[in-house]
């Protein structure tokens, strides 16, 4: 099981960066609508097979985010 709420995490990170989902989409070469669809889709961000393998091994998945240092 993925313990994170990817949708909330992404929205918070957008707020922290003062960026909309539309702007995020443009930066990564897609649309804001596609970004929204991906973050709302259950199982859309983390591969379902990977999640099943970790569950079979007795693990939950917790994603952490670390801000890169600007050079």
VENVENGI-V639912 format. One record per helix or strand of 2 or more residues. SS is the DSSP state (hx for helix, st for strand). FROM is the first residue (numbers start at 1). TO is the last residue. Records with the same first field share a line. If there is no record, write none. Layout:
BEGIN
SS=FROM-TO ; FROM-TO
END
This chain:
BEGIN
hx=6-16 ; 21-28 ; 32-40 ; 48-56
END
